[in-house]
Amino acid sequence: MKAIYPGSFDPITYGHIDIIKRASEVFDDFTVVLMNNMRKKPLFSADERLEMIKEATKNLNVKVDLHNGLLVQYVKEKEIKIAIRGLRAVEDFEYEFEMALANREMCPNLEMIYFMTDIRFLFLSSSMVKEIAQFGGELKQWVPQMVEDKLREKFQM
């Protein structure tokens, strides 16, 4: 069965990688989709994020793809019925619930399946990682070395 894990991954973290690993063990055709949202102002370009995702998942049975547009456009085009999302806290649930309802309105065949985060990553977010990197904090427990290197390069540390 085909499934995707859409996200902006700016940058990819061990929380994302945990969800990817676990979902790839459940679905035999699994794709991580970088959703390039033009409204957001990412730190990394789409090409940089794709490179980091590919490197971080190279030992997993996953594909990596890029999409500029709505999730429902992607799933209709690729004939996918399942999208995976991760949940960390109540705030995630409220946002994901609203998005799932909107997506279902536009694409009734799309099912959202939620993976609960590993407790080690309950508080982890890409935004938090970028802030810690900006001020020279320790990152090795939250991102792969190549992501840390790219963050240090961005913030010239």
Buried (B, 14 or more C-beta within 10 A) or exposed (E): EBBBBBBBBBBBBBBBBBBBBBBBEEBEEBBBBBBBBEEEEBBBEBEBBBBBBBBBBEEBEBEBBBBEEBBBEBBBEEEBEBBBBBBBEEEBEEEBEEBBEEBBEEBEEBBBEBBEBBEEBEEBBBEEBBEBBEEEEEBEEBBBEBBBEBBEEBEEE
